[in-house]
């Protein structure tokens, strides 16, 4: 699963970060969060909080 797909799931689904990490092939939510943070510049939770309201409107 690509980071675009993960970002899409974060903003459009009610899946937990742990569930998204698992579906992306990561065995650990914390490792997924580390890598996501390096690639995107913020944690998955921060990304969800910042962008999820824009998708729902």
N, C-alpha and C positions, 0 to 999 in steps of 0.2 A: 504494500500500500504506500502510495506517495505522500509527501507532506501536504500536498494540495488536498488530497482525500482526507487526511487527518484534520486539516484546518476546516474543511467542509463539515465533517462530522462534529467537530467541536462547536460549530456555530448553528447547526441545523438539527442536531439530535439531542436526546436526553441521555445518551450513553455516558457513563463515567469516563474519566481520563484513563482509569485502569482498563476498562473495556476497550477503549480505542487503542491503547498501547498494545494490548493483547492481540487485537485484530490486525494491527500493523506488524505483528511478528516479534514484538519486544517481550522478553520474559519478565521484565521489571518496569513498573510504572515510573520509578525514580530515574532509571536510565533513559527511558523515553523522554521524560521531562528535560533531562540534561541535554540530550541531542536536539530536541525541539527548540529549546532555549538558544542553543548555539546557532541553529539554522534560521530561526524566526526572530530572535532577539527578545523574546519574552516567554514566560512559562505557558503551558497549555491552559491553565486556569485563567491567567491574565488575558490570554488571547480570547478565550470564550467570553469572559466578562466584557471585554472591550468591543467585540464584534458581533456577539449573538443578538443583541437588540436590533442591529442594522438589518439582519437577515429576516427577522420576524415581521418587520414593518412593511 
